[in-house]
Amino acid sequence: MPLMGYPGLGLTESTVKQNQFNHTVQFQSLSRLYDRFRPDAAMFLMDLSVEASGLGLAVRFPLDDTPTVEGHPVKSTDDLRVYRNVDILADGRVMVYLEVIRHMRAGLPVPVGAFVTGPFTLAALMMDANQLAMNVVLDPDLCHEALQFAANTVVRYGRALLDAGADFIMVLDPAAVMLGPDQYARFAGAYTREVVGLLSDTEIILHICGDTNHIIDAMVDTGAAGLSLDHPMDMPRVAERVGPQVTLIGNIDPVRVLHGTPEEVRAMSADLLSRMQVHPNFVLSTGCDLPQDTPLANLDALVDTGRAWATRSQAGALAQAAT
């Protein structure tokens, strides 16, 4: 299950903006990706601006690049009040992603997943990441209020995605990597746990970019069914720490390896599968979202290596059972 979406834009010859504002175009891009690679699960486009723009934050939408949240207006408790009466489900872009999930559920014969922004990252977009990090120490009460608001927003969006047909949800919380273990547990993990608990009728996967060795234990404590980990992480060592009850997803380098040669992709994928074969709940994927210009031949190499490994593993298990 590579975290792909944007490479599909080349298959429909469409722009980033068209895919983010038009549910038909985005589904066509995702459908053609599925037809080309036949992954075991599919997700829509990764977009950390959906909830922020739905709340009315200033967002810049380039024609052929990912959006950027440019305004961080929350400086006080009073500033939060402006957003409390905003229903993000009435926002046009939020509606686009809900429609994409409906199309995916109807049109793709595999589990389909959705992305939501993690509470800490959404609060960082509202407040500014550096300011939020400072307020963890200087004004924790404001942080908690902003985080509670963010968590409630994420749950409302997540519930709508499940109602639209999502089989699982991946919580993207990249800003949380800046926190230490105790701070993560108090200011990010606690609110992610609320999201997990309130969306309890589905499986939640938690993704935080970068080196997350320092917060892995706290990430497990959120109750997420799976952890999607970036390429700096040593997956077998993580597997030893978290145990078999947590599904691990990853973590081929989406830039260095996926922009290399197909031979390099096959070698890295096979090596990772070999080292992770003792962990029963492992999904071969990329460490993070794939850029639009990722060579499709390299995606072929990744998916084909995973499929061949699964076929051999199943054949070996059947042979062992027969003896």
Summary of the structure (lengths in Angstrom):
residues: 323
radius of gyration: 19.5
end to end distance: 32.4
largest distance: 69.8
contacts: 1113
relative contact order: 0.12
helix: 56%
strand: 12%
